[in-house]
Amino acid sequence: MNFKEAFAKMKQGNKVKLPSWGGYWYWDSEKETIMIQCRSEDSDQGALLDIRDTQRVEYTMMNMQSDDWMIADSKNCPVLGGEATFSFGDAIKYMKRGFRVKRQGWNGKNQYIQLAAGISYKSPEGDIVNCEHEAIGNKAIAFVGTSGVQMGWLASQADMLADDWVFAD
């Protein structure tokens, strides 16, 4: 739903969120404002903010332009006991920000992907070669699994089209 619809849902007493969010927004009828229930990195319950006090106005306005709003509930919202999921596109954005991500459907425990930087290798002659690529620099996606690390992991079609990506612990 778009923000106009999400705002109407908030006014009806619902909590709303974007897919990747750990927290939610809701309407406080006494204060006549939107309240933001954040999720802290250290705990499930983070700060409670009045939207008028946001320090990141551009980020807040960009969120309001999204068409991905949903009702926050105990299945899709970590603050309410659920787990937030997101698309592969969002997974890439989160990796670029330093987060580890994984698919809910992956079988192995402790498997995840992350963005690796400063990549180098040892040539047959014993020289250390830094992997510098004109388009991506010195970065690659690393798959970390039970057997070790696989550099240059390639997503399958199923991985790229899935909406069950989550943050890895």
OpenMM code with the backbone's topology and positions (N, CA, C; nanometers):
from openmm import Vec3, app, unit

residues = "MET ASN PHE LYS GLU ALA PHE ALA LYS MET LYS GLN GLY ASN LYS VAL LYS LEU PRO SER TRP GLY GLY TYR TRP TYR TRP ASP SER GLU LYS GLU THR ILE MET ILE GLN CYS ARG SER GLU ASP SER ASP GLN GLY ALA LEU LEU ASP ILE ARG ASP THR GLN ARG VAL GLU TYR THR MET MET ASN MET GLN SER ASP ASP TRP MET ILE ALA ASP SER LYS ASN CYS PRO VAL LEU GLY GLY GLU ALA THR PHE SER PHE GLY ASP ALA ILE LYS TYR MET LYS ARG GLY PHE ARG VAL LYS ARG GLN GLY TRP ASN GLY LYS ASN GLN TYR ILE GLN LEU ALA ALA GLY ILE SER TYR LYS SER PRO GLU GLY ASP ILE VAL ASN CYS GLU HIS GLU ALA ILE GLY ASN LYS ALA ILE ALA PHE VAL GLY THR SER GLY VAL GLN MET GLY TRP LEU ALA SER GLN ALA ASP MET LEU ALA ASP ASP TRP VAL PHE ALA ASP".split()
positions = [
    Vec3(0.0839, -0.1177, 0.0000),
    Vec3(0.0000, 0.0000, 0.0000),
    Vec3(0.0883, 0.1238, 0.0000),
    Vec3(0.0364, 0.2325, -0.0513),
    Vec3(0.1113, 0.3576, -0.0512),
    Vec3(0.0941, 0.4266, 0.0845),
    Vec3(0.1639, 0.5387, 0.1034),
    Vec3(0.1605, 0.6022, 0.2348),
    Vec3(0.0238, 0.6612, 0.2674),
    Vec3(-0.0476, 0.7094, 0.1674),
    Vec3(-0.1820, 0.7629, 0.1933),
    Vec3(-0.2696, 0.6538, 0.2551),
    Vec3(-0.2613, 0.5340, 0.1992),
    Vec3(-0.3384, 0.4211, 0.2528),
    Vec3(-0.2858, 0.3797, 0.3902),
    Vec3(-0.1529, 0.3802, 0.4048),
    Vec3(-0.0923, 0.3433, 0.5336),
    Vec3(-0.1321, 0.4430, 0.6421),
    Vec3(-0.1357, 0.5704, 0.6067),
    Vec3(-0.1742, 0.6727, 0.7026),
    Vec3(-0.3196, 0.6523, 0.7471),
    Vec3(-0.4057, 0.6181, 0.6529),
    Vec3(-0.5460, 0.5901, 0.6868),
    Vec3(-0.5543, 0.4705, 0.7815),
    Vec3(-0.4724, 0.3692, 0.7578),
    Vec3(-0.4697, 0.2513, 0.8463),
    Vec3(-0.4220, 0.2903, 0.9861),
    Vec3(-0.3202, 0.3777, 0.9927),
    Vec3(-0.2729, 0.4248, 1.1233),
    Vec3(-0.3841, 0.4985, 1.1976),
    Vec3(-0.4568, 0.5821, 1.1273),
    Vec3(-0.5657, 0.6580, 1.1897),
    Vec3(-0.6764, 0.5647, 1.2407),
    Vec3(-0.6838, 0.4424, 1.1840),
    Vec3(-0.7806, 0.3420, 1.2278),
    Vec3(-0.7279, 0.2583, 1.3440),
    Vec3(-0.6034, 0.2869, 1.3883),
    Vec3(-0.5466, 0.2155, 1.5019),
    Vec3(-0.4454, 0.1081, 1.4683),
    Vec3(-0.4087, 0.0956, 1.3408),
    Vec3(-0.3109, -0.0053, 1.2994),
    Vec3(-0.1683, 0.0466, 1.3101),
    Vec3(-0.0761, -0.0461, 1.3253),
    Vec3(0.0668, -0.0167, 1.3172),
    Vec3(0.1087, -0.0511, 1.1746),
    Vec3(0.1959, 0.0290, 1.1133),
    Vec3(0.2410, 0.0037, 0.9772),
    Vec3(0.3935, 0.0072, 0.9711),
    Vec3(0.4475, -0.0548, 0.8666),
    Vec3(0.5929, -0.0619, 0.8510),
    Vec3(0.6278, -0.0848, 0.7057),
    Vec3(0.7540, -0.0703, 0.6748),
    Vec3(0.8087, -0.1142, 0.5472),
    Vec3(0.8679, -0.2530, 0.5677),
    Vec3(0.8790, -0.3338, 0.4621),
    Vec3(0.9158, -0.4750, 0.4783),
    Vec3(1.0418, -0.5031, 0.5605),
    Vec3(1.1456, -0.4239, 0.5441),
    Vec3(1.2719, -0.4545, 0.6124),
    Vec3(1.2790, -0.3995, 0.7542),
    Vec3(1.1835, -0.3213, 0.7959),
    Vec3(1.1892, -0.2557, 0.9257),
    Vec3(1.1712, -0.3520, 1.0412),
    Vec3(1.2461, -0.3271, 1.1481),
    Vec3(1.2293, -0.4005, 1.2722),
    Vec3(1.1244, -0.3378, 1.3616),
    Vec3(1.0909, -0.2129, 1.3368),
    Vec3(0.9913, -0.1407, 1.4158),
    Vec3(0.8716, -0.1030, 1.3307),
    Vec3(0.7975, -0.0021, 1.3751),
    Vec3(0.6755, 0.0363, 1.3047),
    Vec3(0.6403, 0.1819, 1.3361),
    Vec3(0.5431, 0.2337, 1.2621),
    Vec3(0.4861, 0.3658, 1.2853),
    Vec3(0.3414, 0.3479, 1.3279),
    Vec3(0.2936, 0.4378, 1.4122),
    Vec3(0.1518, 0.4363, 1.4487),
    Vec3(0.1050, 0.5778, 1.4785),
    Vec3(-0.0267, 0.5981, 1.4774),
    Vec3(-0.0853, 0.7285, 1.5032),
    Vec3(-0.1166, 0.7421, 1.6512),
    Vec3(-0.0665, 0.8484, 1.7139),
    Vec3(-0.0974, 0.8796, 1.8535),
    Vec3(-0.2046, 0.9880, 1.8513),
    Vec3(-0.3276, 0.9484, 1.8813),
    Vec3(-0.4401, 1.0423, 1.8715),
    Vec3(-0.4344, 1.1510, 1.9780),
    Vec3(-0.3732, 1.1237, 2.0919),
    Vec3(-0.3610, 1.2275, 2.1947),
    Vec3(-0.2651, 1.3382, 2.1520),
    Vec3(-0.1512, 1.2993, 2.0969),
    Vec3(-0.0520, 1.3972, 2.0520),
    Vec3(-0.0793, 1.4454, 1.9099),
    Vec3(-0.1689, 1.3753, 1.8399),
    Vec3(-0.2003, 1.4045, 1.7005),
    Vec3(-0.0755, 1.4060, 1.6137),
    Vec3(-0.0035, 1.2953, 1.6193),
    Vec3(0.1197, 1.2815, 1.5413),
    Vec3(0.1475, 1.1339, 1.5155),
    Vec3(0.2380, 1.1090, 1.4243),
    Vec3(0.2873, 0.9731, 1.3997),
    Vec3(0.4018, 0.9483, 1.4967),
    Vec3(0.3966, 0.8347, 1.5628),
    Vec3(0.5045, 0.7921, 1.6512),
    Vec3(0.5818, 0.6803, 1.5811),
    Vec3(0.7112, 0.6807, 1.5999),
    Vec3(0.8000, 0.5820, 1.5382),
    Vec3(0.8568, 0.4932, 1.6476),
    Vec3(0.8200, 0.3654, 1.6449),
    Vec3(0.8768, 0.2677, 1.7379),
    Vec3(0.9956, 0.2038, 1.6677),
    Vec3(1.1144, 0.2359, 1.7129),
    Vec3(1.2372, 0.1859, 1.6508),
    Vec3(1.2764, 0.0518, 1.7113),
    Vec3(1.3597, -0.0185, 1.6393),
    Vec3(1.4210, -0.1392, 1.6926),
    Vec3(1.5675, -0.1090, 1.7135),
    Vec3(1.6170, -0.1375, 1.8311),
    Vec3(1.7565, -0.1143, 1.8648),
    Vec3(1.8410, -0.2319, 1.8178),
    Vec3(1.9652, -0.2059, 1.7850),
    Vec3(2.0582, -0.3136, 1.7505),
    Vec3(2.0851, -0.4028, 1.8716),
    Vec3(2.0754, -0.3448, 1.9918),
    Vec3(2.1083, -0.4178, 2.1142),
    Vec3(1.9899, -0.4928, 2.1738),
    Vec3(1.8679, -0.4517, 2.1393),
    Vec3(1.7506, -0.5160, 2.1970),
    Vec3(1.6353, -0.5081, 2.0983),
    Vec3(1.5288, -0.5819, 2.1275),
    Vec3(1.4132, -0.5802, 2.0397),
    Vec3(1.3400, -0.4468, 2.0447),
    Vec3(1.3377, -0.3818, 2.1594),
    Vec3(1.2643, -0.2573, 2.1757),
    Vec3(1.3622, -0.1402, 2.1756),
    Vec3(1.3475, -0.0519, 2.0803),
    Vec3(1.4334, 0.0654, 2.0715),
    Vec3(1.3600, 0.1905, 2.1139),
    Vec3(1.4080, 0.3024, 2.0666),
    Vec3(1.3524, 0.4322, 2.1041),
    Vec3(1.2139, 0.4535, 2.0442),
    Vec3(1.1346, 0.5329, 2.1121),
    Vec3(1.0051, 0.5763, 2.0627),
    Vec3(1.0178, 0.7241, 2.0288),
    Vec3(0.9966, 0.7590, 1.9010),
    Vec3(1.0190, 0.8956, 1.8542),
    Vec3(0.8928, 0.9558, 1.7943),
    Vec3(0.8732, 1.0822, 1.8176),
    Vec3(0.7706, 1.1590, 1.7481),
    Vec3(0.8280, 1.1908, 1.6103),
    Vec3(0.7518, 1.1677, 1.5054),
    Vec3(0.8023, 1.1904, 1.3695),
    Vec3(0.8505, 1.3339, 1.3508),
    Vec3(0.7956, 1.4267, 1.4259),
    Vec3(0.8372, 1.5670, 1.4150),
    Vec3(0.9776, 1.5893, 1.4690),
    Vec3(1.0306, 1.4911, 1.5429),
    Vec3(1.1650, 1.5018, 1.5997),
    Vec3(1.2701, 1.4266, 1.5187),
    Vec3(1.2325, 1.3772, 1.4016),
    Vec3(1.3273, 1.2999, 1.3222),
    Vec3(1.4506, 1.3836, 1.2876),
    Vec3(1.5662, 1.3212, 1.2963),
    Vec3(1.6919, 1.3872, 1.2629),
    Vec3(1.7284, 1.3658, 1.1158),
    Vec3(1.6619, 1.2693, 1.0525),
    Vec3(1.6926, 1.2352, 0.9137),
    Vec3(1.5683, 1.2609, 0.8284),
    Vec3(1.5392, 1.3863, 0.8060),
    Vec3(1.4172, 1.4259, 0.7366),
    Vec3(1.4112, 1.3664, 0.5959),
    Vec3(1.5219, 1.3722, 0.5213),
    Vec3(1.5230, 1.3188, 0.3844),
    Vec3(1.4907, 1.1697, 0.3847),
    Vec3(1.5508, 1.0944, 0.4762),
    Vec3(1.5263, 0.9499, 0.4869),
    Vec3(1.3790, 0.9239, 0.5198),
    Vec3(1.3241, 1.0000, 0.6134),
    Vec3(1.1844, 0.9843, 0.6519),
    Vec3(1.0924, 1.0149, 0.5340),
    Vec3(1.1214, 1.1210, 0.4612),
    Vec3(1.0392, 1.1566, 0.3449),
    Vec3(1.0496, 1.0515, 0.2346),
    Vec3(1.1672, 0.9955, 0.2146),
    Vec3(1.1839, 0.8892, 0.1142),
    Vec3(1.1003, 0.7673, 0.1528),
    Vec3(1.1007, 0.7330, 0.2815),
    Vec3(1.0183, 0.6207, 0.3268),
    Vec3(0.8705, 0.6460, 0.2986),
    Vec3(0.8275, 0.7680, 0.3180),
    Vec3(0.6866, 0.8022, 0.2974),
    Vec3(0.6462, 0.7898, 0.1502),
    Vec3(0.7419, 0.7943, 0.0600),
    Vec3(0.7125, 0.7823, -0.0833),
    Vec3(0.7030, 0.6375, -0.1291),
    Vec3(0.7301, 0.5436, -0.0408),
    Vec3(0.7285, 0.4021, -0.0759),
    Vec3(0.5864, 0.3512, -0.0996),
    Vec3(0.5752, 0.2528, -0.1850),
    Vec3(0.4480, 0.1853, -0.2097),
    Vec3(0.4447, 0.0475, -0.1438),
    Vec3(0.5405, 0.0210, -0.0555),
    Vec3(0.5535, -0.1117, 0.0061),
    Vec3(0.5037, -0.1184, 0.1498),
    Vec3(0.4255, -0.0208, 0.1944),
    Vec3(0.3781, -0.0199, 0.3325),
    Vec3(0.2910, -0.1419, 0.3595),
    Vec3(0.2980, -0.1913, 0.4825),
    Vec3(0.2184, -0.3070, 0.5232),
    Vec3(0.1773, -0.2906, 0.6685),
    Vec3(0.0774, -0.3663, 0.7088),
    Vec3(0.0372, -0.3685, 0.8487),
    Vec3(0.1460, -0.4434, 0.9259),
    Vec3(0.1929, -0.3867, 1.0359),
    Vec3(0.2932, -0.4511, 1.1224),
    Vec3(0.2206, -0.5471, 1.2163),
    Vec3(0.2731, -0.6697, 1.2250),
    Vec3(0.2107, -0.7673, 1.3146),
    Vec3(0.3165, -0.8588, 1.3752),
    Vec3(0.2712, -0.9590, 1.4488),
    Vec3(0.3631, -1.0481, 1.5209),
    Vec3(0.4366, -1.1457, 1.4289),
    Vec3(0.4054, -1.1462, 1.2998),
    Vec3(0.4763, -1.2332, 1.2055),
    Vec3(0.5856, -1.1583, 1.1302),
    Vec3(0.5611, -1.0284, 1.0987),
    Vec3(0.6546, -0.9567, 1.0118),
    Vec3(0.7324, -0.8441, 1.0793),
    Vec3(0.7140, -0.8264, 1.2099),
    Vec3(0.7775, -0.7135, 1.2780),
    Vec3(0.8550, -0.7617, 1.4009),
    Vec3(0.9874, -0.7519, 1.4012),
    Vec3(1.0674, -0.7985, 1.5151),
    Vec3(1.0274, -0.7396, 1.6499),
    Vec3(0.9928, -0.6115, 1.6549),
    Vec3(0.9521, -0.5502, 1.7818),
    Vec3(0.8269, -0.6177, 1.8376),
    Vec3(0.7450, -0.6717, 1.7477),
    Vec3(0.6212, -0.7383, 1.7887),
    Vec3(0.6371, -0.8908, 1.7950),
    Vec3(0.7599, -0.9401, 1.7842),
    Vec3(0.7876, -1.0828, 1.7966),
    Vec3(0.8082, -1.1565, 1.6660),
    Vec3(0.8004, -1.0873, 1.5542),
    Vec3(0.8158, -1.1521, 1.4239),
    Vec3(0.9538, -1.1316, 1.3645),
    Vec3(0.9623, -1.1494, 1.2343),
    Vec3(1.0887, -1.1327, 1.1636),
    Vec3(1.0638, -1.0532, 1.0357),
    Vec3(1.1403, -0.9482, 1.0145),
    Vec3(1.1259, -0.8650, 0.8953),
    Vec3(1.1933, -0.9335, 0.7775),
    Vec3(1.1276, -0.9335, 0.6631),
    Vec3(1.1861, -0.9886, 0.5407),
    Vec3(1.1917, -0.8791, 0.4357),
    Vec3(1.2764, -0.9009, 0.3362),
    Vec3(1.2925, -0.8010, 0.2322),
    Vec3(1.3398, -0.8673, 0.1046),
    Vec3(1.3486, -0.7893, -0.0025),
    Vec3(1.3863, -0.8394, -0.1345),
    Vec3(1.5386, -0.8492, -0.1479),
    Vec3(1.5823, -0.9100, -0.2570),
    Vec3(1.7252, -0.9200, -0.2848),
    Vec3(1.7848, -0.7822, -0.3095),
    Vec3(1.7080, -0.6938, -0.3742),
    Vec3(1.7551, -0.5565, -0.3946),
    Vec3(1.7854, -0.4884, -0.2628),
    Vec3(1.6965, -0.5074, -0.1644),
    Vec3(1.7219, -0.4509, -0.0321),
    Vec3(1.8391, -0.5209, 0.0348),
    Vec3(1.8528, -0.6515, 0.0125),
    Vec3(1.9649, -0.7259, 0.0706),
    Vec3(2.0979, -0.6668, 0.0235),
    Vec3(2.1055, -0.6320, -0.1030),
    Vec3(2.2274, -0.5707, -0.1560),
    Vec3(2.2527, -0.4362, -0.0880),
    Vec3(2.1484, -0.3550, -0.0735),
    Vec3(2.1639, -0.2258, -0.0055),
    Vec3(2.2153, -0.2452, 0.1363),
    Vec3(2.1606, -0.3445, 0.2078),
    Vec3(2.2038, -0.3681, 0.3454),
    Vec3(2.3476, -0.4187, 0.3510),
    Vec3(2.3871, -0.5037, 0.2561),
    Vec3(2.5270, -0.5491, 0.2535),
    Vec3(2.6211, -0.4313, 0.2329),
    Vec3(2.5831, -0.3392, 0.1462),
    Vec3(2.6662, -0.2208, 0.1209),
    Vec3(2.6789, -0.1350, 0.2456),
    Vec3(2.5825, -0.1465, 0.3364),
    Vec3(2.5871, -0.0716, 0.4626),
    Vec3(2.6546, -0.1513, 0.5740),
    Vec3(2.7055, -0.2726, 0.5415),
    Vec3(2.7813, -0.3499, 0.6386),
    Vec3(2.7058, -0.4614, 0.7089),
    Vec3(2.5809, -0.4863, 0.6696),
    Vec3(2.5034, -0.5919, 0.7338),
    Vec3(2.5273, -0.7273, 0.6680),
    Vec3(2.5066, -0.8317, 0.7444),
    Vec3(2.5072, -0.9692, 0.6942),
    Vec3(2.3615, -1.0071, 0.6685),
    Vec3(2.3353, -1.0744, 0.5561),
    Vec3(2.1993, -1.1140, 0.5225),
    Vec3(2.1959, -1.2600, 0.4807),
    Vec3(2.0758, -1.3175, 0.4857),
    Vec3(2.0585, -1.4577, 0.4461),
    Vec3(1.9149, -1.4787, 0.4022),
    Vec3(1.8893, -1.5921, 0.3409),
    Vec3(1.7539, -1.6313, 0.3048),
    Vec3(1.6948, -1.7127, 0.4189),
    Vec3(1.5663, -1.6929, 0.4457),
    Vec3(1.4993, -1.7739, 0.5467),
    Vec3(1.5021, -1.9212, 0.5076),
    Vec3(1.4966, -1.9474, 0.3780),
    Vec3(1.4886, -2.0848, 0.3295),
    Vec3(1.6199, -2.1601, 0.3215),
    Vec3(1.7319, -2.0953, 0.3505),
    Vec3(1.8596, -2.1665, 0.3437),
    Vec3(1.8664, -2.2704, 0.4540),
    Vec3(1.9128, -2.3896, 0.4180),
    Vec3(1.9128, -2.5024, 0.5115),
    Vec3(2.0215, -2.4961, 0.6180),
    Vec3(2.1417, -2.4566, 0.5801),
    Vec3(2.2527, -2.4594, 0.6747),
    Vec3(2.2432, -2.3528, 0.7815),
    Vec3(2.2782, -2.3905, 0.9032),
    Vec3(2.2809, -2.2918, 1.0112),
    Vec3(2.4016, -2.2014, 0.9933),
    Vec3(2.3858, -2.0786, 1.0341),
    Vec3(2.4938, -1.9794, 1.0301),
    Vec3(2.5461, -1.9510, 0.8899),
    Vec3(2.4634, -1.9721, 0.7869),
    Vec3(2.5013, -1.9348, 0.6510),
    Vec3(2.4505, -1.7947, 0.6240),
    Vec3(2.5332, -1.7135, 0.5590),
    Vec3(2.4930, -1.5780, 0.5244),
    Vec3(2.5852, -1.5252, 0.4162),
    Vec3(2.5486, -1.4097, 0.3609),
    Vec3(2.6361, -1.3406, 0.2671),
    Vec3(2.6652, -1.2017, 0.3222),
    Vec3(2.7797, -1.1508, 0.2825),
    Vec3(2.8194, -1.0164, 0.3219),
    Vec3(2.9110, -0.9594, 0.2156),
    Vec3(2.9268, -0.8283, 0.2180),
    Vec3(3.0151, -0.7634, 0.1225),
    Vec3(3.1575, -0.7684, 0.1761),
    Vec3(3.2457, -0.8255, 0.0975),
    Vec3(3.3875, -0.8325, 0.1347),
    Vec3(3.4640, -0.7242, 0.0592),
    Vec3(3.5625, -0.6663, 0.1238),
    Vec3(3.6445, -0.5616, 0.0623),
    Vec3(3.7911, -0.5905, 0.0908),
    Vec3(3.8782, -0.5253, 0.0181),
    Vec3(4.0218, -0.5462, 0.0386),
    Vec3(4.0653, -0.6845, -0.0063),
    Vec3(4.0082, -0.7318, -0.1144),
    Vec3(4.0325, -0.8688, -0.1609),
    Vec3(4.1667, -0.8772, -0.2337),
    Vec3(4.2388, -0.9802, -0.2024),
    Vec3(4.3664, -1.0052, -0.2704),
    Vec3(4.3886, -1.1560, -0.2778),
    Vec3(4.4861, -1.1947, -0.3584),
    Vec3(4.5225, -1.3361, -0.3684),
    Vec3(4.6730, -1.3484, -0.3905),
    Vec3(4.7211, -1.4680, -0.3686),
    Vec3(4.8643, -1.4949, -0.3875),
    Vec3(4.8823, -1.5650, -0.5221),
    Vec3(4.9623, -1.5063, -0.6105),
    Vec3(4.9864, -1.5634, -0.7440),
    Vec3(5.0774, -1.6857, -0.7317),
    Vec3(5.0856, -1.7673, -0.8380),
    Vec3(5.1773, -1.8826, -0.8352),
    Vec3(5.3231, -1.8434, -0.8094),
    Vec3(5.3560, -1.7186, -0.8437),
    Vec3(5.4927, -1.6698, -0.8203),
    Vec3(5.5125, -1.6213, -0.6770),
    Vec3(5.4045, -1.6204, -0.5989),
    Vec3(5.4140, -1.5767, -0.4604),
    Vec3(5.3850, -1.4292, -0.4382),
    Vec3(5.3460, -1.3588, -0.5440),
    Vec3(5.3129, -1.2174, -0.5324),
    Vec3(5.1706, -1.2012, -0.4792),
    Vec3(5.1508, -1.1011, -0.3943),
    Vec3(5.0169, -1.0677, -0.3469),
    Vec3(4.9560, -0.9697, -0.4467),
    Vec3(4.8420, -1.0064, -0.5018),
    Vec3(4.7741, -0.9248, -0.6029),
    Vec3(4.6432, -0.8729, -0.5438),
    Vec3(4.6273, -0.7421, -0.5434),
    Vec3(4.5013, -0.6834, -0.4994),
    Vec3(4.4026, -0.6864, -0.6152),
    Vec3(4.2836, -0.7344, -0.5890),
    Vec3(4.1793, -0.7452, -0.6919),
    Vec3(4.1114, -0.6105, -0.7089),
    Vec3(4.1525, -0.5371, -0.8075),
    Vec3(4.0935, -0.4061, -0.8340),
    Vec3(4.0193, -0.4144, -0.9664),
    Vec3(3.8900, -0.3859, -0.9640),
    Vec3(3.8057, -0.3927, -1.0823),
    Vec3(3.7520, -0.2541, -1.1117),
    Vec3(3.7564, -0.2139, -1.2382),
    Vec3(3.7163, -0.0786, -1.2756),
    Vec3(3.5746, -0.0435, -1.2298),
    Vec3(3.4811, -0.1378, -1.2404),
    Vec3(3.3408, -0.1087, -1.2088),
    Vec3(3.3059, -0.1259, -1.0611),
    Vec3(3.3656, -0.2258, -0.9940),
    Vec3(3.3251, -0.2552, -0.8554),
    Vec3(3.4343, -0.2298, -0.7532),
    Vec3(3.5499, -0.1888, -0.7981),
    Vec3(3.6585, -0.1635, -0.7039),
    Vec3(3.7160, -0.2925, -0.6496),
    Vec3(3.7356, -0.2974, -0.5204),
    Vec3(3.7977, -0.4128, -0.4563),
    Vec3(3.6954, -0.4780, -0.3626),
    Vec3(3.5807, -0.5174, -0.4187),
    Vec3(3.4725, -0.5743, -0.3393),
    Vec3(3.4122, -0.6948, -0.4104),
    Vec3(3.3519, -0.7821, -0.3316),
    Vec3(3.2787, -0.8972, -0.3846),
    Vec3(3.1850, -0.9479, -0.2755),
    Vec3(3.0834, -1.0201, -0.3163),
    Vec3(2.9938, -1.0825, -0.2191),
    Vec3(3.0575, -1.2124, -0.1727),
    Vec3(3.0662, -1.2283, -0.0425),
    Vec3(3.1225, -1.3496, 0.0163),
    Vec3(3.0099, -1.4307, 0.0798),
    Vec3(3.0054, -1.5593, 0.0488),
    Vec3(2.9118, -1.6517, 0.1126),
    Vec3(2.9863, -1.7197, 0.2263),
    Vec3(2.9340, -1.7063, 0.3468),
    Vec3(2.9960, -1.7686, 0.4632),
    Vec3(2.9057, -1.8840, 0.5050),
    Vec3(2.9618, -2.0042, 0.4988),
    Vec3(2.8838, -2.1237, 0.5311),
    Vec3(2.9589, -2.2165, 0.6231),
    Vec3(2.9051, -2.3341, 0.6421),
    Vec3(2.9647, -2.4314, 0.7336),
    Vec3(3.0980, -2.4843, 0.6834),
    Vec3(3.1209, -2.4762, 0.5511),
    Vec3(3.2469, -2.5261, 0.4953),
    Vec3(3.3516, -2.4181, 0.4772),
    Vec3(3.3188, -2.2953, 0.5111),
    Vec3(3.4137, -2.1856, 0.4953),
    Vec3(3.3535, -2.0715, 0.4162),
    Vec3(3.4413, -1.9923, 0.3549),
    Vec3(3.3995, -1.8728, 0.2829),
    Vec3(3.4174, -1.8937, 0.1331),
    Vec3(3.3157, -1.8589, 0.0576),
    Vec3(3.3221, -1.8651, -0.0886),
    Vec3(3.3170, -1.7225, -0.1402),
    Vec3(3.4249, -1.6782, -0.2036),
    Vec3(3.4310, -1.5415, -0.2571),
    Vec3(3.3642, -1.5362, -0.3937),
    Vec3(3.3016, -1.4231, -0.4220),
    Vec3(3.2383, -1.4053, -0.5519),
    Vec3(3.1116, -1.4871, -0.5673),
    Vec3(3.0360, -1.5020, -0.4580),
    Vec3(2.9112, -1.5791, -0.4600),
    Vec3(2.8173, -1.5230, -0.5652),
    Vec3(2.7505, -1.6109, -0.6390),
    Vec3(2.6541, -1.5704, -0.7406),
    Vec3(2.5148, -1.6119, -0.6973),
    Vec3(2.4227, -1.5185, -0.7009),
    Vec3(2.2842, -1.5458, -0.6632),
    Vec3(2.2145, -1.6250, -0.7727),
    Vec3(2.1300, -1.7184, -0.7321),
    Vec3(2.0470, -1.7914, -0.8276),
    Vec3(1.9263, -1.7059, -0.8646),
    Vec3(1.8511, -1.7485, -0.9654),
    Vec3(1.7273, -1.6789, -1.0004),
    Vec3(1.6326, -1.6775, -0.8810),
    Vec3(1.6256, -1.7895, -0.8105),
    Vec3(1.5380, -1.7991, -0.6930),
    Vec3(1.5812, -1.6995, -0.5857),
    Vec3(1.7121, -1.6872, -0.5632),
    Vec3(1.7633, -1.5914, -0.4644),
    Vec3(1.7270, -1.4483, -0.5029),
    Vec3(1.7439, -1.4150, -0.6310),
    Vec3(1.7201, -1.2783, -0.6761),
    Vec3(1.5725, -1.2400, -0.6735),
    Vec3(1.4839, -1.3363, -0.6914),
    Vec3(1.3404, -1.3072, -0.6967),
    Vec3(1.2701, -1.3270, -0.5629),
    Vec3(1.3423, -1.3780, -0.4640),
    Vec3(1.2814, -1.4079, -0.3341),
    Vec3(1.2615, -1.2821, -0.2499),
    Vec3(1.1593, -1.2854, -0.1677),
    Vec3(1.1307, -1.1780, -0.0723),
    Vec3(1.1441, -1.2271, 0.0711),
    Vec3(1.2237, -1.3331, 0.0908),
    Vec3(1.2395, -1.3890, 0.2256),
    Vec3(1.3792, -1.3646, 0.2822),
    Vec3(1.4431, -1.2570, 0.2374),
    Vec3(1.5744, -1.2212, 0.2904),
    Vec3(1.5577, -1.1614, 0.4299),
    Vec3(1.6498, -1.1950, 0.5196),
    Vec3(1.6471, -1.1454, 0.6574),
    Vec3(1.7887, -1.1070, 0.6985),
    Vec3(1.8000, -1.0352, 0.8096),
    Vec3(1.9314, -1.0038, 0.8648),
    Vec3(1.9860, -1.1281, 0.9323),
    Vec3(2.1139, -1.1559, 0.9126),
    Vec3(2.1794, -1.2677, 0.9807),
    Vec3(2.2273, -1.2186, 1.1172),
    Vec3(2.2250, -1.3053, 1.2132),
    Vec3(2.2684, -1.2675, 1.3487),
    Vec3(2.4166, -1.2439, 1.3548),
] * unit.nanometer
topology = app.Topology()
chain = topology.addChain("A")
for resn in residues:
    res = topology.addResidue(resn, chain)
    for name in ("N", "CA", "C"):
        topology.addAtom(name, app.Element.getBySymbol(name[0]), res)
